[in-house]
Amino acid sequence: VKYLGLLLVAAGAAAATLVMNLLGWTGEGTRGLDLVLWALFFLILVQLYWGFPKPAVARRLPGTVGILVLALVATFVVKALSVPIMGGSVEVYPFMSLAFACWSIWFLLVFVWADV
Amino acid sequence: MANRNLERLLVIALTLVLSAVTTWVFRRISPGLVNEALLSVVYASWAIFWFFYLGLYLGLGLGAAPAEGGVQRKLIGTAAMVAFTVVCVLAGITLAETGEMGLSAEVLLSVLPLHWGLVWLVFAQNLGMA
């Protein structure tokens, strides 16, 4: 059962990195970091939020969707605010996946802490 | 319940403010550390660190009264975390500059402290300093 949990984490991280890659959200040389951050996200999600080995997926599914939607919104909002705050340009933005992963982990920690 | 929710909102707000301050400090140290492409990643990473510290390590917003001696333990854990983080960051930068990794110390500076901070917070928590 333990190995099944690890398998879920590894599969989730690999799938997320693949999707980010297909979307063109990863940069050259950051895919390793992408994979680590998505693995961290899925580890916290599966172990702490869903409660593996007896996952309350049905109870946590709305929260999981909420986490990803909020993280996606934060990723786009902060990207849009980056130019007015810092100047420059974000036409080339190689850290989209990393930003999305970081925001996902942050919202996930908040949801775990508040038991949402 | 309303008080608990208010406390939680305050912790989240404090986390976001502290992250903004930390991001701004690194921007002031060198604009190359936090540019327009890195802003979101650096800010969100510091948000993870501050939230872990305030919400999960100090236990703010959980509505539980501190245990006997708990405040002292957390202060010791915090001091140990800060001290170990400073040592590891300085050692990391020195190794990056003088070793064969070919890394620039500047690239490491804005993300090293939060990662080491998290490592030592988890360590302090495992030693019962939470």
gemmi code that builds the backbone of each chain (N, CA, C; Angstrom):
import gemmi

chains = {
    "A": [
        ("VAL", (0.843, -1.205, 0.000), (0.000, 0.000, 0.000), (0.874, 1.250, 0.000)),
        ("LYS", (1.987, 1.203, 0.791), (2.920, 2.328, 0.831), (3.454, 2.626, -0.564)),
        ("TYR", (3.826, 1.534, -1.267), (4.402, 1.692, -2.600), (3.375, 2.260, -3.581)),
        ("LEU", (2.101, 1.924, -3.354), (1.034, 2.448, -4.204), (0.954, 3.970, -4.038)),
        ("GLY", (1.103, 4.432, -2.786), (1.108, 5.876, -2.532), (2.258, 6.559, -3.243)),
        ("LEU", (3.443, 5.952, -3.148), (4.620, 6.531, -3.816), (4.441, 6.541, -5.329)),
        ("LEU", (3.811, 5.461, -5.817), (3.553, 5.356, -7.256), (2.616, 6.472, -7.722)),
        ("LEU", (1.591, 6.744, -6.887), (0.649, 7.829, -7.196), (1.373, 9.161, -7.281)),
        ("VAL", (2.277, 9.398, -6.299), (3.039, 10.652, -6.254), (3.912, 10.775, -7.508)),
        ("ALA", (4.631, 9.694, -7.810), (5.536, 9.720, -8.966), (4.755, 9.906, -10.268)),
        ("ALA", (3.622, 9.184, -10.393), (2.810, 9.289, -11.622), (2.231, 10.693, -11.746)),
        ("GLY", (1.749, 11.233, -10.624), (1.175, 12.590, -10.639), (2.209, 13.609, -11.059)),
        ("ALA", (3.409, 13.512, -10.477), (4.478, 14.476, -10.788), (4.885, 14.372, -12.260)),
        ("ALA", (5.012, 13.122, -12.741), (5.416, 12.924, -14.136), (4.344, 13.458, -15.084)),
        ("ALA", (3.069, 13.165, -14.766), (1.972, 13.622, -15.628), (1.899, 15.146, -15.634)),
        ("ALA", (2.038, 15.754, -14.445), (1.963, 17.225, -14.368), (3.086, 17.865, -15.182)),
        ("THR", (4.312, 17.332, -15.047), (5.443, 17.892, -15.789), (5.241, 17.726, -17.295)),
        ("LEU", (4.688, 16.578, -17.670), (4.428, 16.318, -19.099), (3.407, 17.318, -19.642)),
        ("VAL", (2.330, 17.524, -18.876), (1.292, 18.477, -19.310), (1.877, 19.884, -19.424)),
        ("MET", (2.675, 20.279, -18.412), (3.306, 21.610, -18.433), (4.207, 21.753, -19.667)),
        ("ASN", (4.897, 20.654, -19.973), (5.792, 20.647, -21.138), (4.988, 20.803, -22.437)),
        ("LEU", (3.862, 20.069, -22.519), (3.015, 20.150, -23.710), (2.419, 21.544, -23.877)),
        ("LEU", (2.129, 22.193, -22.740), (1.574, 23.551, -22.792), (2.642, 24.594, -23.110)),
        ("GLY", (3.917, 24.154, -23.049), (5.019, 25.087, -23.291), (5.283, 25.982, -22.088)),
        ("TRP", (4.933, 25.506, -20.892), (5.086, 26.314, -19.672), (6.415, 26.051, -18.969)),
        ("THR", (7.199, 25.101, -19.472), (8.483, 24.816, -18.821), (9.612, 25.467, -19.622)),
        ("GLY", (10.702, 25.800, -18.913), (11.836, 26.413, -19.593), (12.976, 25.429, -19.741)),
        ("GLU", (13.939, 25.819, -20.568), (15.129, 24.980, -20.734), (15.842, 24.881, -19.388)),
        ("GLY", (16.153, 23.678, -18.962), (16.929, 23.501, -17.739), (16.128, 23.584, -16.454)),
        ("THR", (14.800, 23.775, -16.541), (14.022, 23.848, -15.293), (13.140, 22.615, -15.099)),
        ("ARG", (13.207, 21.654, -16.022), (12.279, 20.514, -15.936), (12.538, 19.651, -14.703)),
        ("GLY", (13.821, 19.567, -14.297), (14.147, 18.804, -13.086), (13.498, 19.425, -11.869)),
        ("LEU", (13.588, 20.760, -11.788), (12.978, 21.489, -10.673), (11.456, 21.385, -10.726)),
        ("ASP", (10.904, 21.429, -11.958), (9.460, 21.248, -12.143), (9.014, 19.909, -11.560)),
        ("LEU", (9.766, 18.876, -11.907), (9.419, 17.522, -11.464), (9.470, 17.422, -9.934)),
        ("VAL", (10.501, 18.014, -9.327), (10.641, 17.971, -7.857), (9.486, 18.706, -7.187)),
        ("LEU", (9.161, 19.901, -7.697), (8.088, 20.681, -7.067), (6.727, 20.001, -7.224)),
        ("TRP", (6.475, 19.427, -8.410), (5.205, 18.716, -8.597), (5.165, 17.448, -7.748)),
        ("ALA", (6.337, 16.807, -7.538), (6.381, 15.630, -6.656), (6.052, 16.048, -5.225)),
        ("LEU", (6.586, 17.203, -4.809), (6.294, 17.721, -3.468), (4.800, 18.009, -3.333)),
        ("PHE", (4.220, 18.606, -4.372), (2.788, 18.904, -4.358), (1.980, 17.607, -4.203)),
        ("PHE", (2.299, 16.605, -5.016), (1.521, 15.362, -4.969), (1.772, 14.587, -3.674)),
        ("LEU", (2.979, 14.710, -3.115), (3.267, 14.045, -1.829), (2.375, 14.619, -0.731)),
        ("ILE", (2.313, 15.963, -0.659), (1.480, 16.604, 0.368), (0.001, 16.310, 0.091)),
        ("LEU", (-0.370, 16.335, -1.197), (-1.768, 16.094, -1.573), (-2.221, 14.693, -1.165)),
        ("VAL", (-1.413, 13.703, -1.546), (-1.804, 12.308, -1.318), (-1.713, 11.950, 0.174)),
        ("GLN", (-0.597, 12.319, 0.801), (-0.368, 11.905, 2.187), (-1.149, 12.751, 3.198)),
        ("LEU", (-1.013, 14.071, 3.093), (-1.588, 14.933, 4.134), (-3.021, 15.357, 3.846)),
        ("TYR", (-3.321, 15.628, 2.571), (-4.656, 16.168, 2.275), (-5.668, 15.052, 2.060)),
        ("TRP", (-5.363, 14.117, 1.176), (-6.283, 13.005, 0.936), (-6.230, 11.981, 2.072)),
        ("GLY", (-5.087, 11.884, 2.751), (-4.974, 10.946, 3.867), (-4.722, 9.513, 3.448)),
        ("PHE", (-3.835, 9.313, 2.455), (-3.460, 7.959, 2.044), (-2.873, 7.216, 3.251)),
        ("PRO", (-3.104, 5.948, 3.524), (-3.649, 4.897, 2.647), (-5.172, 4.765, 2.649)),
        ("LYS", (-5.884, 5.609, 3.427), (-7.345, 5.549, 3.326), (-7.820, 6.893, 2.795)),
        ("PRO", (-7.591, 7.135, 1.516), (-7.845, 8.481, 0.984), (-9.329, 8.851, 0.952)),
        ("ALA", (-9.603, 10.060, 1.472), (-10.974, 10.573, 1.416), (-11.101, 11.414, 0.152)),
        ("VAL", (-10.933, 10.752, -1.001), (-10.876, 11.477, -2.271), (-12.193, 12.211, -2.540)),
        ("ALA", (-13.306, 11.534, -2.293), (-14.608, 12.143, -2.592), (-14.792, 13.422, -1.772)),
        ("ARG", (-14.334, 13.394, -0.511), (-14.484, 14.576, 0.356), (-13.517, 15.679, -0.062)),
        ("ARG", (-12.327, 15.242, -0.497), (-11.288, 16.232, -0.806), (-11.258, 16.676, -2.264)),
        ("LEU", (-12.042, 16.018, -3.110), (-11.991, 16.351, -4.535), (-12.356, 17.812, -4.828)),
        ("PRO", (-13.463, 18.327, -4.221), (-13.784, 19.742, -4.479), (-12.654, 20.664, -4.022)),
        ("GLY", (-12.034, 20.330, -2.867), (-10.920, 21.130, -2.370), (-9.729, 21.080, -3.323)),
        ("THR", (-9.466, 19.899, -3.866), (-8.341, 19.732, -4.797), (-8.545, 20.589, -6.049)),
        ("VAL", (-9.791, 20.548, -6.570), (-10.104, 21.375, -7.745), (-9.952, 22.853, -7.377)),
        ("GLY", (-10.448, 23.219, -6.185), (-10.345, 24.612, -5.720), (-8.900, 25.066, -5.620)),
        ("ILE", (-8.029, 24.200, -5.079), (-6.599, 24.533, -4.945), (-6.000, 24.847, -6.316)),
        ("LEU", (-6.268, 23.963, -7.286), (-5.662, 24.129, -8.615), (-6.211, 25.369, -9.335)),
        ("VAL", (-7.523, 25.623, -9.154), (-8.113, 26.813, -9.796), (-7.526, 28.086, -9.177)),
        ("LEU", (-7.464, 28.133, -7.833), (-6.903, 29.315, -7.160), (-5.446, 29.534, -7.559)),
        ("ALA", (-4.692, 28.416, -7.635), (-3.273, 28.517, -8.001), (-3.120, 29.036, -9.430)),
        ("LEU", (-3.991, 28.562, -10.310), (-3.927, 29.014, -11.707), (-4.238, 30.511, -11.803)),
        ("VAL", (-5.266, 30.936, -11.050), (-5.627, 32.358, -11.044), (-4.449, 33.187, -10.512)),
        ("ALA", (-3.855, 32.734, -9.379), (-2.722, 33.464, -8.787), (-1.559, 33.540, -9.780)),
        ("THR", (-1.307, 32.437, -10.494), (-0.203, 32.402, -11.458), (-0.396, 33.468, -12.545)),
        ("PHE", (-1.624, 33.533, -13.094), (-1.881, 34.514, -14.158), (-1.921, 35.943, -13.616)),
        ("VAL", (-2.510, 36.114, -12.414), (-2.614, 37.471, -11.851), (-1.221, 38.027, -11.550)),
        ("VAL", (-0.355, 37.214, -10.883), (0.982, 37.717, -10.528), (1.820, 37.922, -11.784)),
        ("LYS", (1.624, 37.064, -12.794), (2.340, 37.263, -14.064), (1.922, 38.606, -14.686)),
        ("ALA", (0.604, 38.888, -14.647), (0.117, 40.143, -15.229), (0.625, 41.352, -14.435)),
        ("LEU", (0.786, 41.170, -13.114), (1.238, 42.287, -12.270), (2.754, 42.480, -12.325)),
        ("SER", (3.468, 41.469, -12.828), (4.938, 41.508, -12.795), (5.505, 42.690, -13.578)),
        ("VAL", (4.911, 42.959, -14.742), (5.448, 44.052, -15.575), (5.187, 45.422, -14.926)),
        ("PRO", (3.941, 45.718, -14.468), (3.750, 47.014, -13.802), (4.632, 47.179, -12.562)),
        ("ILE", (4.894, 46.085, -11.841), (5.689, 46.194, -10.608), (7.192, 46.269, -10.917)),
        ("MET", (7.646, 45.372, -11.791), (9.093, 45.240, -11.996), (9.601, 45.890, -13.302)),
        ("GLY", (8.688, 46.175, -14.215), (9.117, 46.665, -15.523), (9.489, 45.490, -16.417)),
        ("GLY", (10.067, 45.760, -17.550), (10.513, 44.693, -18.455), (9.361, 44.081, -19.227)),
        ("SER", (9.510, 42.812, -19.569), (8.503, 42.147, -20.397), (8.376, 40.681, -19.971)),
        ("VAL", (7.172, 40.136, -20.087), (6.976, 38.710, -19.775), (6.537, 37.935, -21.022)),
        ("GLU", (6.886, 38.480, -22.180), (6.541, 37.758, -23.411), (7.228, 36.397, -23.443)),
        ("VAL", (8.480, 36.381, -22.987), (9.161, 35.099, -22.774), (9.086, 34.831, -21.280)),
        ("TYR", (8.394, 33.762, -20.896), (8.136, 33.510, -19.469), (8.406, 32.031, -19.176)),
        ("PRO", (9.661, 31.694, -18.878), (10.016, 30.269, -18.775), (9.635, 29.616, -17.444)),
        ("PHE", (9.097, 30.421, -16.514), (8.844, 29.869, -15.173), (7.356, 29.690, -14.870)),
        ("MET", (6.536, 29.580, -15.902), (5.080, 29.440, -15.700), (4.758, 28.191, -14.878)),
        ("SER", (5.371, 27.070, -15.240), (5.097, 25.823, -14.526), (5.586, 25.893, -13.082)),
        ("LEU", (6.797, 26.476, -12.896), (7.334, 26.598, -11.535), (6.427, 27.478, -10.674)),
        ("ALA", (5.954, 28.586, -11.264), (5.069, 29.489, -10.525), (3.766, 28.772, -10.158)),
        ("PHE", (3.207, 28.046, -11.130), (1.957, 27.316, -10.886), (2.164, 26.261, -9.786)),
        ("ALA", (3.297, 25.564, -9.829), (3.573, 24.538, -8.813), (3.706, 25.182, -7.429)),
        ("CYS", (4.436, 26.301, -7.350), (4.630, 26.978, -6.057), (3.302, 27.469, -5.487)),
        ("TRP", (2.481, 28.097, -6.339), (1.174, 28.570, -5.854), (0.289, 27.393, -5.452)),
        ("SER", (0.374, 26.278, -6.206), (-0.424, 25.088, -5.858), (-0.019, 24.559, -4.488)),
        ("ILE", (1.292, 24.521, -4.217), (1.768, 24.033, -2.912), (1.294, 24.975, -1.808)),
        ("TRP", (1.360, 26.284, -2.060), (0.940, 27.244, -1.034), (-0.550, 27.074, -0.691)),
        ("PHE", (-1.403, 27.026, -1.722), (-2.839, 26.862, -1.457), (-3.120, 25.502, -0.811)),
        ("LEU", (-2.370, 24.485, -1.205), (-2.555, 23.160, -0.611), (-2.233, 23.195, 0.883)),
        ("LEU", (-1.124, 23.868, 1.256), (-0.763, 23.973, 2.678), (-1.856, 24.709, 3.457)),
        ("VAL", (-2.411, 25.770, 2.844), (-3.488, 26.530, 3.515), (-4.706, 25.623, 3.717)),
        ("PHE", (-5.053, 24.843, 2.696), (-6.222, 23.959, 2.791), (-5.994, 22.855, 3.834)),
        ("VAL", (-4.758, 22.318, 3.903), (-4.449, 21.274, 4.899), (-4.578, 21.868, 6.302)),
        ("TRP", (-3.997, 23.058, 6.494), (-3.967, 23.756, 7.792), (-5.384, 24.111, 8.254)),
        ("ALA", (-6.213, 24.605, 7.315), (-7.565, 25.030, 7.683), (-8.568, 23.870, 7.599)),
        ("ASP", (-8.086, 22.683, 7.213), (-8.915, 21.486, 7.084), (-10.155, 21.757, 6.194)),
        ("VAL", (-9.879, 22.347, 5.036), (-10.978, 22.662, 4.098), (-11.304, 21.428, 3.276)),
    ],
    "B": [
        ("MET", (-15.962, 30.625, 16.600), (-15.695, 30.216, 15.212), (-15.330, 31.432, 14.353)),
        ("ALA", (-16.087, 32.541, 14.596), (-15.800, 33.770, 13.836), (-14.402, 34.270, 14.154)),
        ("ASN", (-14.024, 34.142, 15.470), (-12.687, 34.571, 15.883), (-11.614, 33.733, 15.217)),
        ("ARG", (-11.855, 32.405, 15.163), (-10.888, 31.495, 14.543), (-10.710, 31.836, 13.065)),
        ("ASN", (-11.842, 32.091, 12.382), (-11.762, 32.447, 10.957), (-11.004, 33.754, 10.758)),
        ("LEU", (-11.243, 34.718, 11.680), (-10.545, 36.003, 11.594), (-9.049, 35.794, 11.806)),
        ("GLU", (-8.719, 34.926, 12.802), (-7.305, 34.631, 13.085), (-6.651, 33.995, 11.852)),
        ("ARG", (-7.383, 33.095, 11.201), (-6.837, 32.432, 10.000), (-6.611, 33.432, 8.878)),
        ("LEU", (-7.580, 34.323, 8.691), (-7.422, 35.335, 7.633), (-6.221, 36.224, 7.928)),
        ("LEU", (-6.025, 36.543, 9.230), (-4.881, 37.382, 9.603), (-3.560, 36.662, 9.322)),
        ("VAL", (-3.520, 35.354, 9.622), (-2.294, 34.577, 9.360), (-1.994, 34.562, 7.861)),
        ("ILE", (-3.031, 34.348, 7.034), (-2.837, 34.335, 5.573), (-2.360, 35.707, 5.096)),
        ("ALA", (-2.992, 36.776, 5.638), (-2.586, 38.135, 5.243), (-1.145, 38.408, 5.676)),
        ("LEU", (-0.805, 38.005, 6.901), (0.559, 38.219, 7.404), (1.581, 37.477, 6.539)),
        ("THR", (1.219, 36.253, 6.143), (2.094, 35.460, 5.267), (2.373, 36.196, 3.957)),
        ("LEU", (1.303, 36.734, 3.358), (1.459, 37.403, 2.062), (2.259, 38.698, 2.200)),
        ("VAL", (2.070, 39.398, 3.343), (2.822, 40.640, 3.558), (4.302, 40.322, 3.788)),
        ("LEU", (4.587, 39.331, 4.656), (5.986, 38.958, 4.926), (6.688, 38.484, 3.650)),
        ("SER", (5.955, 37.757, 2.810), (6.538, 37.285, 1.544), (6.867, 38.468, 0.642)),
        ("ALA", (5.964, 39.457, 0.624), (6.206, 40.644, -0.209), (7.438, 41.395, 0.301)),
        ("VAL", (7.539, 41.516, 1.639), (8.691, 42.224, 2.218), (9.987, 41.481, 1.882)),
        ("THR", (9.987, 40.158, 2.052), (11.193, 39.370, 1.775), (11.581, 39.476, 0.297)),
        ("THR", (10.577, 39.379, -0.583), (10.849, 39.499, -2.021), (11.446, 40.876, -2.330)),
        ("TRP", (10.877, 41.905, -1.705), (11.363, 43.279, -1.929), (12.809, 43.404, -1.434)),
        ("VAL", (13.127, 42.792, -0.271), (14.496, 42.860, 0.271), (15.484, 42.261, -0.731)),
        ("PHE", (15.133, 41.089, -1.308), (16.046, 40.469, -2.282), (16.143, 41.283, -3.566)),
        ("ARG", (15.057, 41.948, -3.935), (15.090, 42.839, -5.103), (16.041, 44.011, -4.821)),
        ("ARG", (16.010, 44.509, -3.568), (16.885, 45.625, -3.201), (18.347, 45.186, -3.184)),
        ("ILE", (18.606, 43.943, -2.738), (19.984, 43.432, -2.713), (20.548, 43.446, -4.126)),
        ("SER", (19.760, 42.921, -5.059), (20.192, 42.961, -6.464), (18.975, 42.741, -7.371)),
        ("PRO", (18.728, 43.645, -8.319), (17.568, 43.498, -9.216), (17.586, 42.181, -9.999)),
        ("GLY", (18.787, 41.613, -10.186), (18.871, 40.352, -10.926), (18.292, 39.174, -10.163)),
        ("LEU", (18.180, 39.316, -8.831), (17.657, 38.204, -8.023), (16.160, 38.024, -8.202)),
        ("VAL", (15.455, 39.136, -8.368), (14.000, 39.076, -8.538), (13.640, 39.988, -9.712)),
        ("ASN", (13.556, 39.408, -10.897), (13.144, 40.219, -12.047), (11.692, 39.883, -12.393)),
        ("GLU", (11.199, 40.458, -13.498), (9.782, 40.271, -13.838), (9.441, 38.806, -14.116)),
        ("ALA", (10.412, 38.026, -14.589), (10.136, 36.613, -14.885), (10.136, 35.765, -13.610)),
        ("LEU", (10.905, 36.215, -12.610), (11.060, 35.414, -11.388), (10.117, 35.829, -10.263)),
        ("LEU", (9.462, 36.988, -10.397), (8.679, 37.540, -9.284), (7.692, 36.529, -8.692)),
        ("SER", (6.912, 35.887, -9.554), (5.871, 34.977, -9.072), (6.470, 33.790, -8.321)),
        ("VAL", (7.552, 33.215, -8.883), (8.168, 32.033, -8.265), (8.779, 32.393, -6.911)),
        ("VAL", (9.508, 33.523, -6.867), (10.167, 33.914, -5.618), (9.122, 34.267, -4.557)),
        ("TYR", (8.111, 35.038, -4.955), (7.064, 35.461, -4.001), (6.291, 34.245, -3.468)),
        ("ALA", (5.886, 33.352, -4.364), (5.128, 32.166, -3.930), (5.989, 31.245, -3.067)),
        ("SER", (7.290, 31.148, -3.386), (8.172, 30.289, -2.586), (8.323, 30.833, -1.172)),
        ("TRP", (8.481, 32.154, -1.064), (8.552, 32.741, 0.278), (7.217, 32.611, 0.999)),
        ("ALA", (6.106, 32.650, 0.251), (4.789, 32.440, 0.878), (4.711, 31.033, 1.477)),
        ("ILE", (5.265, 30.046, 0.768), (5.290, 28.670, 1.292), (6.094, 28.648, 2.591)),
        ("PHE", (7.277, 29.289, 2.575), (8.119, 29.298, 3.770), (7.404, 29.964, 4.940)),
        ("TRP", (6.889, 31.185, 4.735), (6.277, 31.926, 5.855), (5.020, 31.230, 6.351)),
        ("PHE", (4.276, 30.624, 5.427), (3.072, 29.930, 5.873), (3.431, 28.689, 6.692)),
        ("PHE", (4.472, 27.997, 6.228), (4.932, 26.820, 6.971), (5.356, 27.226, 8.384)),
        ("TYR", (6.078, 28.357, 8.476), (6.577, 28.815, 9.777), (5.427, 29.268, 10.690)),
        ("LEU", (4.573, 30.155, 10.173), (3.522, 30.734, 11.022), (2.394, 29.745, 11.309)),
        ("GLY", (1.913, 29.094, 10.254), (0.735, 28.250, 10.400), (1.039, 26.852, 10.881)),
        ("LEU", (2.085, 26.238, 10.299), (2.332, 24.827, 10.607), (3.355, 24.643, 11.730)),
        ("TYR", (4.358, 25.538, 11.835), (5.350, 25.390, 12.907), (4.868, 26.075, 14.192)),
        ("LEU", (4.543, 27.375, 14.110), (4.070, 28.074, 15.303), (2.634, 27.681, 15.649)),
        ("GLY", (1.904, 27.163, 14.668), (0.534, 26.700, 14.935), (-0.464, 27.839, 15.067)),
        ("LEU", (-0.170, 29.005, 14.483), (-1.108, 30.127, 14.542), (-2.340, 29.798, 13.711)),
        ("GLY", (-3.491, 30.241, 14.185), (-4.727, 30.051, 13.431), (-5.389, 28.715, 13.659)),
        ("LEU", (-4.794, 27.887, 14.525), (-5.393, 26.569, 14.773), (-6.313, 26.598, 15.999)),
        ("GLY", (-6.308, 27.703, 16.701), (-7.215, 27.864, 17.837), (-6.782, 27.126, 19.090)),
        ("ALA", (-5.573, 26.535, 19.079), (-5.111, 25.789, 20.250), (-4.228, 26.693, 21.127)),
        ("ALA", (-4.425, 26.609, 22.450), (-3.585, 27.382, 23.367), (-2.196, 26.757, 23.401)),
        ("PRO", (-1.137, 27.570, 23.534), (0.211, 26.996, 23.567), (0.424, 26.085, 24.776)),
        ("ALA", (1.088, 24.953, 24.545), (1.356, 24.017, 25.645), (2.387, 24.614, 26.593)),
        ("GLU", (2.480, 24.029, 27.804), (3.435, 24.522, 28.795), (4.870, 24.396, 28.230)),
        ("GLY", (5.601, 25.478, 28.258), (6.960, 25.457, 27.718), (7.013, 25.481, 26.206)),
        ("GLY", (5.839, 25.521, 25.569), (5.783, 25.452, 24.102), (6.405, 26.670, 23.444)),
        ("VAL", (6.136, 27.849, 24.027), (6.652, 29.088, 23.432), (8.179, 29.071, 23.457)),
        ("GLN", (8.733, 28.635, 24.620), (10.200, 28.583, 24.756), (10.803, 27.604, 23.740)),
        ("ARG", (10.161, 26.447, 23.596), (10.665, 25.445, 22.643), (10.669, 26.004, 21.229)),
        ("LYS", (9.580, 26.723, 20.892), (9.484, 27.269, 19.533), (10.495, 28.381, 19.309)),
        ("LEU", (10.780, 29.149, 20.362), (11.799, 30.198, 20.228), (13.176, 29.574, 19.974)),
        ("ILE", (13.475, 28.491, 20.726), (14.761, 27.798, 20.532), (14.817, 27.215, 19.121)),
        ("GLY", (13.705, 26.593, 18.702), (13.640, 26.012, 17.356), (13.830, 27.082, 16.286)),
        ("THR", (13.215, 28.256, 16.490), (13.339, 29.342, 15.517), (14.785, 29.842, 15.455)),
        ("ALA", (15.398, 30.035, 16.656), (16.787, 30.511, 16.692), (17.709, 29.506, 16.001)),
        ("ALA", (17.484, 28.208, 16.261), (18.316, 27.166, 15.638), (18.116, 27.183, 14.127)),
        ("MET", (16.860, 27.353, 13.686), (16.560, 27.381, 12.252), (17.295, 28.546, 11.581)),
        ("VAL", (17.225, 29.721, 12.209), (17.868, 30.903, 11.619), (19.389, 30.705, 11.563)),
        ("ALA", (19.966, 30.220, 12.681), (21.427, 30.042, 12.737), (21.903, 29.027, 11.699)),
        ("PHE", (21.251, 27.860, 11.658), (21.655, 26.821, 10.700), (21.472, 27.302, 9.261)),
        ("THR", (20.393, 28.058, 9.026), (20.123, 28.560, 7.670), (21.230, 29.507, 7.221)),
        ("VAL", (21.617, 30.434, 8.115), (22.670, 31.396, 7.763), (23.965, 30.650, 7.427)),
        ("VAL", (24.333, 29.678, 8.281), (25.570, 28.908, 8.058), (25.498, 28.178, 6.711)),
        ("CYS", (24.360, 27.521, 6.461), (24.237, 26.728, 5.225), (24.233, 27.609, 3.981)),
        ("VAL", (23.577, 28.768, 4.074), (23.542, 29.666, 2.917), (24.946, 30.190, 2.621)),
        ("LEU", (25.658, 30.620, 3.682), (27.021, 31.134, 3.475), (27.928, 30.033, 2.925)),
        ("ALA", (27.795, 28.830, 3.499), (28.621, 27.714, 3.023), (28.271, 27.375, 1.575)),
        ("GLY", (26.969, 27.390, 1.256), (26.525, 27.073, -0.100), (27.076, 28.056, -1.119)),
        ("ILE", (27.010, 29.344, -0.753), (27.508, 30.373, -1.677), (29.022, 30.238, -1.864)),
        ("THR", (29.729, 30.002, -0.742), (31.192, 29.859, -0.822), (31.555, 28.661, -1.708)),
        ("LEU", (30.851, 27.546, -1.493), (31.133, 26.349, -2.293), (30.817, 26.591, -3.763)),
        ("ALA", (29.711, 27.293, -4.014), (29.323, 27.547, -5.408), (30.351, 28.416, -6.110)),
        ("GLU", (30.919, 29.346, -5.364), (31.884, 30.261, -5.983), (33.259, 29.624, -6.157)),
        ("THR", (33.635, 28.787, -5.163), (34.994, 28.265, -5.190), (35.074, 26.825, -5.705)),
        ("GLY", (33.928, 26.134, -5.703), (33.950, 24.729, -6.104), (33.911, 24.577, -7.615)),
        ("GLU", (33.586, 23.382, -8.029), (33.607, 23.111, -9.467), (32.209, 23.077, -10.066)),
        ("MET", (31.226, 23.549, -9.294), (29.853, 23.474, -9.787), (29.567, 24.525, -10.850)),
        ("GLY", (30.375, 25.555, -10.860), (30.191, 26.597, -11.867), (28.912, 27.382, -11.687)),
        ("LEU", (28.434, 27.493, -10.444), (27.195, 28.225, -10.212), (27.503, 29.652, -9.755)),
        ("SER", (26.618, 30.544, -10.109), (26.789, 31.915, -9.653), (26.090, 32.071, -8.309)),
        ("ALA", (26.771, 32.701, -7.358), (26.202, 32.889, -6.022), (24.932, 33.721, -6.097)),
        ("GLU", (24.891, 34.649, -7.028), (23.716, 35.527, -7.137), (22.454, 34.745, -7.459)),
        ("VAL", (22.605, 33.767, -8.337), (21.445, 32.982, -8.742), (20.861, 32.229, -7.544)),
        ("LEU", (21.752, 31.812, -6.648), (21.316, 30.994, -5.523), (20.690, 31.809, -4.393)),
        ("LEU", (21.095, 33.070, -4.263), (20.806, 33.802, -3.039), (19.323, 33.967, -2.725)),
        ("SER", (18.476, 34.189, -3.745), (17.074, 34.462, -3.428), (16.277, 33.210, -3.092)),
        ("VAL", (16.786, 32.036, -3.431), (16.025, 30.814, -3.132), (16.673, 29.927, -2.073)),
        ("LEU", (17.984, 30.097, -1.855), (18.665, 29.236, -0.871), (18.109, 29.373, 0.549)),
        ("PRO", (17.933, 30.612, 1.066), (17.522, 30.727, 2.467), (16.196, 30.062, 2.760)),
        ("LEU", (15.233, 30.171, 1.847), (13.927, 29.591, 2.163), (13.976, 28.065, 2.157)),
        ("HIS", (14.791, 27.492, 1.255), (14.878, 26.032, 1.239), (15.582, 25.508, 2.476)),
        ("TRP", (16.693, 26.153, 2.841), (17.371, 25.733, 4.067), (16.496, 25.993, 5.283)),
        ("GLY", (15.781, 27.116, 5.264), (14.873, 27.432, 6.370), (13.847, 26.337, 6.569)),
        ("LEU", (13.273, 25.868, 5.449), (12.280, 24.794, 5.535), (12.900, 23.503, 6.082)),
        ("VAL", (14.108, 23.199, 5.594), (14.792, 21.978, 6.058), (14.978, 22.030, 7.576)),
        ("TRP", (15.479, 23.150, 8.070), (15.767, 23.243, 9.508), (14.506, 23.375, 10.345)),
        ("LEU", (13.438, 23.920, 9.762), (12.164, 23.954, 10.498), (11.621, 22.541, 10.707)),
        ("VAL", (11.678, 21.756, 9.638), (11.212, 20.366, 9.749), (12.087, 19.603, 10.749)),
        ("PHE", (13.389, 19.871, 10.706), (14.332, 19.236, 11.638), (13.984, 19.616, 13.088)),
        ("ALA", (13.761, 20.934, 13.312), (13.419, 21.400, 14.662), (12.117, 20.756, 15.122)),
        ("GLN", (11.158, 20.627, 14.202), (9.875, 20.026, 14.540), (10.063, 18.562, 14.944)),
        ("ASN", (10.949, 17.870, 14.217), (11.202, 16.464, 14.534), (11.948, 16.283, 15.832)),
        ("LEU", (12.708, 17.322, 16.250), (13.406, 17.248, 17.533), (12.485, 17.622, 18.692)),
        ("GLY", (11.226, 17.873, 18.401), (10.267, 18.214, 19.442), (10.288, 19.675, 19.827)),
        ("MET", (10.810, 20.523, 18.949), (10.860, 21.956, 19.255), (9.633, 22.687, 18.717)),
        ("ALA", (8.551, 21.968, 18.521), (7.334, 22.612, 18.014), (6.227, 22.544, 19.051)),
    ],
}
model = gemmi.Model(1)
for chain_id, residues in chains.items():
    chain = gemmi.Chain(chain_id)
    for i, (resn, *xyz) in enumerate(residues, 1):
        res = gemmi.Residue()
        res.name, res.seqid = resn, gemmi.SeqId(i, " ")
        for name, pos in zip(("N", "CA", "C"), xyz):
            atom = gemmi.Atom()
            atom.name, atom.element = name, gemmi.Element(name[0])
            atom.pos, atom.b_iso = gemmi.Position(*pos), 0.0
            res.add_atom(atom)
        chain.add_residue(res)
    model.add_chain(chain)
structure = gemmi.Structure()
structure.add_model(model)
structure.setup_entities()
